[in-house]
Amino acid sequence: MPAAETATTLKLARELIARRSITPEDGGCQELLAARLARLGFATQQVRSGEVANLWARRGDARPLLCFVGHTDVVPPGPLDKWHTDPFAPTEREGKLFGRGAADMKTSIAAFVVAVEHFVAKHPSHKGSVALLITSDEEGPAVNGTAKVVELLKSRGERIDYCLVGEPTCVSKLGDTIKNGRRGSLSGTLRVKGVQGHIAYPHLAKNPVHLAAPALAELAAAEWDRGNEYFPPTTWQISNIHGGTGAANVIPGEVEVMFNFRFSTASSPDELKQRVRSVLDRHGLDYELEWSLSGTPYLTPRGKLVETLSAAIREVTGAAPDISTTGGTSDGRFIAELCPEVVEFGPVTASIHKLNEHVDLAAIEPLREIYLRVLARLLAS
C-alpha cells in the first residue's frame, strides 16, 4: 500500500479526534464525513433529534445493503492533568495514536470512510448499496441516536442486509475477536419501605435494610439461566444502595436498591421481572419496583457476514478471530431490528474510556484493509 494511501486513514482519524465531541455533541465530525461521502455519490441525510446529530448516508438503492455503523460522540476525558497530552490534540508517540475517541471509535469511522473511498474508486458500478449510519448518542442515553434513524428507515421500508459496527472488540491484538451479539440490559430500582425510628428503640421502628437483606442475598445467589452456545449465563448485580438520613442514630424509613441484569437470549425481560417479584413477595416486603429496559439481546449466528469478516481478518492479520458476545450493550441492538446479520469489529478495547486512550498506529491500516475486503467480498461487481 503506498504511503500516501496509508496516511489517509490516519489523517482522517486525527481530524475526527481533534473535534471535541463529548456526548451528545458531534463537534462537526458528521459534517466532515458527509462532505467526503457526498463526493463519492452518497445521498446524505441529517437526522437531528434533540441535541443529537445523526447521519444517514447511502450510495445506491439496490440490495444487498451493507451498512457501517459508528458514533462520533465520546465520553468525557476526566481530569485533564492526568493525561499525558491534550485528549483532543491527537498525538503520536511510542507507536500509538493518543486522544479521546482514538479506540472508541473515531479510528474505526476513519477506516470505514477511507475503505469506502478505495472501494468506490475501484468498483464505481458495484452491486447493491453501501450505507453509513453515524450518531452522536451512543455514549449517552442512546435514545435520540441510532434508534431514531432505525425508526426512520422502518417507516420508509428500508432494510439492511449486512451491518458492521465499528466498536472496539479486540482483546490484545487486532483481529482476535469479533462480536456477533450482545447481552441485553435490564435495570431496576427497588424501594423497600419500613418505619423510621430512634436506633435505641428498634421495637418501635421497622428497619427496611434488615428486611430487604435476605431477599437481596437470594437474588444475588440465584441462577437465572445457564446461557447457551453463544452467551454466558445471565447475571444480576447491585450497583447502588441508599438508605437513612445520614445520622448514626436513626433507623431509616426506606432503602433504595439499584440493580442490573445483563441477560442472554436464554431469558426474557418478562421472565426476569416475574422472578424478582416472586422473591420479594415471598419475603413479605412492602416495596415499589421500577424497571428500565435499555436493550434486548441480539445474536447473529455464524453465516455469510461472520464468515466474510473472519476470512478478511485471517487474510490481513493471520489471526483466527474468536466469536464472542461479551461486553456491554452497543447500537447493534437497534440495527438488529431491521437487519438479520449484525457483527461488530474494531480496535483493541484495553484503553477505551480510560485516561490516555490510544490505538496502535500499526493497526490502523490493517483495520481499513479488513473493512475494504468485506466490501469487496459482498458487493464487488
Salt bridges, closest charged atoms under 4 A:
GLU5 OE1 - HIS118 NE2 3.94
GLU15 OE2 - LYS11 NZ 3.36
ASP73 OD1 - HIS71 ND1 3.24
GLU92 OE2 - ARG14 NH1 2.93
ASP104 OD1 - HIS71 NE2 3.14
ASP104 OD2 - HIS353 NE2 3.14
GLU117 OE2 - ARG36 NE 2.92
GLU138 OE1 - HIS71 NE2 3.34
GLU139 OE2 - HIS71 NE2 3.80
GLU139 OE2 - HIS353 NE2 3.24
GLU158 OE1 - ARG58 NH1 2.96
GLU158 OE2 - ARG156 NE 2.76
ASP161 OD1 - ARG63 NH2 2.56
GLU167 OE2 - HIS71 NE2 3.23
GLU218 OE2 - ARG282 NH2 1.98
GLU218 OE1 - HIS283 NE2 2.82
GLU223 OE1 - ARG226 NE 3.24
GLU256 OE1 - ARG191 NE 3.17
GLU288 OE2 - LYS193 NZ 2.90
GLU290 OE2 - ARG191 NH1 3.28
GLU307 OE2 - ARG302 NH1 3.81
GLU315 OE1 - ARG373 NH1 2.92
GLU315 OE2 - ARG377 NH2 1.98
GLU337 OE1 - LYS154 NZ 2.61
GLU344 OE1 - ARG182 NH2 2.53
GLU357 OE1 - ARG100 NH1 2.78
ASP360 OD1 - LYS96 NZ 3.94
GLU365 OE2 - ARG368 NE 2.46
GLU369 OE1 - ARG368 NH2 2.74
GLU369 OE2 - ARG373 NE 2.78
